[in-house]
């Protein structure tokens, strides 16, 4: 790339302003911006690892808490919960942990900007999760699907009422 004259001066001013801005963000002078960024990036990666470990511990605690409060329905145990402001991947992990035990159904949802739900079951439970999910989707103005073992979807609406409806459907 080659620039000269006013374009070169403009390019230099832009890059100098950028380095100064980065230095201010990183609390470093312009000579130490690269070193400060590398330290910041390393710290960020370490925090991401710590966060991942803590999220794993939290999902395990949540799964154990839900296993203890499961209700008996027709010979299997049903876990139902709506989480607020959680990552859906955490909710899926909680559901997987629950249904790794025999005779469980997990009906879990997370409410963020939208609502996301996952319905899943243990291998020994013969309830079609896709059919159960599809029965509540109109209540949350949602879409979704899956298999007879696990289904997920999302929408907006009364998720608490929808989960209650799903439990009543299991009782019927």
N, C-alpha and C positions, 0 to 999 in steps of 0.2 A: 504494500500500500504506500502511496506516495502523495503527500500534500505539501504545498508551499504557500508562502505569503499569508494572507488573512485566514485561509482555511487551516493552515498549520497553527497559527496563533489561536484560532477558535478551538481546534482539537486539543491543543495544550491546555487552554483554560478549562475546558470541560473535564479533562482527565485530572488536572490539578484540583479542581473543585471536588471531584469524586473521591480522590485520595484523602483530601482534607475532611470530607463528610464521613468517610469510613473511619478515619482516625478519631473523629469526635465520637462516633458510635462505639468504638472499641477502646476509648480513652487512651489513645496512643498517638505519638507524633508521627509524621509522615514516613520517617525512616523505619519505624517499628510496626507499621500497619500489617505487613505480611506475618511477622512473628506473632502479633496480637491475634490476628485472624486464625492462625494455626492453633494457638492455645484455645481460643474460643471454640473452634471446631472440635478439638479433642475433648474439651469439657462437655460440649453438647452431645457428642457420641457416648460419653460415659453416663451422662444423665439419661439418655435414651435407654441404655442398657439397664440402669437402675429402675427406671420407670417400667420397663418390660417385666422385670422380676417382681416388682411390687404389684403390677396389674395381675400377674399370674397368681400371686398369693391372695389378692383380693377376690379373684374369681373362684378360687378354691374355698375361701371362707363363705362367699355367697352361696356356692353350691351346697356346702354342708348345712348352712342355715335353712335353705329351701328343702333339702332332703328331710330335715327334722319337722318341718311344718306341712309336709305333704298330706293330702287327704285321700282317704280310701274311696274308690269308686269302682264297683263291679269287679273286685279282685285285683285291681292294680292301684298304684298310688299316683296321684296327680299333683304336680307342682305348677302353680300359676303365679306370675309376678310381673308387674310393670316397673321398669327401672326408668329413672329420669337422668338425662344428660350423661349417658354412658356410651361407649363405643359399641356398635353392634357386634363387632368381632368378639368382644368380651362376653356378650350375652350368648352368642353361639357356643363359646367355650364352656360357659356355665351349663347350657343345655346338654352339650355332649358329655360333660362330667356326670350330670344327673342320670342320663339314660344309659350310661355305662353300667349302671346297677340294674338288676333284673326287676321287671314289673313296674316300670315308671313311665309316665308321660310328662313331658315338659312343655308348658304353654307359656312362653316368655315373650315380653315386648319391651321395647325401649322407646321412650318419647323424647325426641329432640325437636328439631324444626318440624319433622314429620314423625310418624309412628312406624316402626319396623317390628315385625313379629316373626317368631320361629316356633313351629310346632314340631316336636320330634318324640320318638318313643323308643323304649328298649326293644330288643329283637324278639323277646317272648310275648310282647303285647300285640294283639291282632286288631288294631284300630287304624283306619286309613287317615293319616295326617293330612294328606292333600285334600280329601273331602271335607275334613273338619275345618281346615283353614278356609277353604272356599265358602263354607257356610257362614263365616263371620266377615268376609271381605266387604259385603255391601254395607255393614254397620260402620266400617271405617273408610268408606269410599275408596277401597283399595284394590290392588292387583297383587297377584302372586301365584305360586304353585310349587310343585315339587313331586315327591314320590309318596308312596304309601307309608314310608318310614319317616320322612322329614319333609317339611314344606316351610317356605318363608315368603313373606310379602310385606307390603307397606301401604300406607295411606294416611288419611287424616280423619279423625272422628273419635267416638267414645270407645277407647280401647278397653277400659275397665268393664264396661257393659258387654263388649264383644267377647272378652275372655270368660265372663260369667255365662254368657250364652253358649260358649264352647263347652264349658263344664256341664251345663244342663244337657247339651247334646250328647255328652258321654254317658250321662245318667240314664237317658231315655232308652 
